[in-house]
Amino acid sequence: MSDSNFTPREDEFVTRIERLLETRASEIDVMNRQESDRPRSEPNLLRLAPTKPNPRRQRYHYVAACAASVALLVAGVTIYRVSQPGTEESSSVSHARLVEDATGEPADAVDRADETVVLPSPTTTILPPPQPPSTVAPPLPDDEPLPESSDLVGVPKADLRTVGGITVHADVAPDLERMLAAANDDGIVFEGGGYRSPDIQIAVRRQNCGTTDYDIYEKPASECRPPTARPGVSAHEKGTAVDLLVDGSHIKRDTDEFEWLSAHAENYGFINTHEGEPWHWEWESD
């Protein structure tokens, strides 16, 4: 009765049960023979079997004893397996056999009927608010050539001035200085960028417009994001434009800073030339 799915200890347990069954059957046979040999006149108040052996009755007792022993055997093996650590696979085999015996159906079919499908909870991704594209050019690799950049001529260094951290043409510097001071008196501190060399303007075009020669030198400024003038025609390259920021962020419309510029910047020669760029102001001489 050994099962290849049993462990050696379980096989030994099964063998002991079989021996007990055989011993029990032998005892029943001996008792029946003794009862049949007993004289009829002798009183027999606790007879275990009829005076005359009944084969059908003997088989019934034997089968009942075997069935009860097998049930105890299965229950004992199952309890033993469940109580042992690391025997999930063995206990699952016994469970499957018990389910098949009880229901007449495969164990996996019964288990599937009771399965509860757990779906992952939906997650919500919170995206950061959109930020305006940067107009600050990234540094160019030292070993990357600038196509046709030698044809572009920037403002000589001697003609540049830096006011409040913003570099502009020397002609623009006095008006910019007065505008920044007036804003500061009203509690507004502007910062930002001004002059760009031709190489820096090429880098900004590459960042905002694309990386091909067409993107850098020929694509219309309106097709770039944000709109960016072609190298050689940008007011930044002339030192006459500034991109103004407050606390490191570009100025936006419907803010106190933009309202202040709208009311006062023209007094210093600065106008907002691009409606889509409230931070971009260009100086125009009289």
ABEGO torsion letter per residue (X at the ends): XBBAABBAAAAAAAAAAAAAAAAAAAAAAAAAAAAAABBAABBBABBABBABBBAAAAAAAAAAAAAAAAAAAAAAAAAAAAABBGAAAAAAAAAAAAAAAAAGBBAAAAAAAABBBBBBBBBBBBBBBBBBBBABBBBBBAABBBBGAAABBBBBAAABBBBGGBBBBAAAAAAAAAAAAAAAAAGBBBBEBBBBBAAAAAAAAAAAAEABAAAAAABBAAABOBBBBBBGABAAAAGABBBBBBGGBBBBBGBAAAAAAAAAAAAAGBBBABAABAABBBBBBX
